[in-house]
């Protein structure tokens, strides 16, 4: 079972109650300083996680109510730090866990992205990932000077070519001309430094992008980062299955998880890849503690601080559609949206959710953006995850912390030892393994590349255990501070909106 974490600094992005939660940012941590996020990635490494993924967005949502006002007032993905810029801070604080930056294809030439990501892959010794996104809301497009958002399927056509060009640049140096493919490091005293025939121009001319090359960065440990993707529509799945080492599944129901995993694996096979090369990881929210009762109390306190307006703002932004224009009792599956069409499919294609309304989805989105939630002691949650893991047939889970850094610390202290006792997660890292190696479960120490599947063989533990045997002391339940009522809107809302 692979494990990851996803956050969107400076707030965990899939939890709209975070900033009101009394345990968020303890010990004097500031949300806009690196220390709390460095502590979070060190905690992930202590738990033997494969990666921490930094989500990102390119602008302030203005879909809901045709204004940025609600987004700003309710901290609905405002502010958001540049994920790529944060990567170096977090990689420097760790030694094994992967750091994945969300980076849009919009606004940056492929050559620039390829060079930046290859540099980070070198400096992290092969621990960098790139979550490829196409830009899902209009504000991001307008911030880059566009009049409107590029149509959905065309964005994925552009993404395919963008990643293809980056791969060409990363592979423009022959094997052995650097540290990629397990080659030795370049000798700065060698003559010639690199044989001229080892580096070639690529002269790429595509439908959307072009580059002469070569890249002026030698091959990195992974020959470019491990690729992540989260497309949920049929067109998005096609791109993920073509390029990704891992895809993220945000599916609220087990039936949807099974359907999504099967679709990704089938598409990977159709494109000539081994399905095992593409890990399908389901995003989850977990509240845990020393007992089921303590975990339930943590969840209760968190839920009291959930901001429904923030949920509406973010859901409208993800859909590219103003939800204030439709009644709350509108069937969610009936919406026709320009943005995240896969979000509609999450509910429309699952029997128990086909009649769910806009209001019901918005309420859930404010709580956890439609992720499955697990509440209980470490043993209880571990048993639930093991059962789901067997049922849906995925490759693992991505934890979306409800607050930082304590929610992840709870998972590592209480759930990870129980999963380890079941033999489901690693208890050590393999020396020399890259992020791609870990995703492919290559424990041989041989570095894999995008074109070379990694072998899966057993390997004894070679480093210190990734988690302590004993759990941390109990955190007493507390009550949340009083919060003022949501600001009065300048005009009355119709359709039952808050």
Buried (B, 14 or more C-beta within 10 A) or exposed (E): BBBBBBBBBBBBBBBBBBBBBBBBBEEEBEBEEBBBBBBBBBBBBBBBBBBBBBBBBBBBBBBBBEBBBBBBBBBBBBEBBBBBEBBBBBBBBBEBBBBBBBBBBBBBBBBEBBBBBBBBBBBBBBBBBBBBBBBBBBBBBBBEEBEEBBEBBEBBBBBBBBBBBBBBBBBBBBBBBBBBBBBEEBEEEEEEEBEEEBBEEBEBEBEBBBBEBBBEBBBBBBBBBBBBBBBBBBBBBBBBBBBBBBBBBBBBBBBBBBBBBBBBBEBBEEEEBEBBBBBBBBBBBBBBBBBBEBBBBBBBBBBEBBBBBBBBBBBBBBBBBBBBBBEBEBBBBEBEBBBBBBBBBBBBBBEEBEEBBBBBBBBBBBBBBBBBBBBBBBBBBBBBBBEBBEEBEBBBBBBBBBBBBBBBBBBBBBBBBBBBEBEBBBBBBBEBBBBBBBBBBBBBEBBBBBEBBBEEEEBEEEBEBBBEEEBEEEBEBEEBEEEEEBEEBEEEEEBEBB
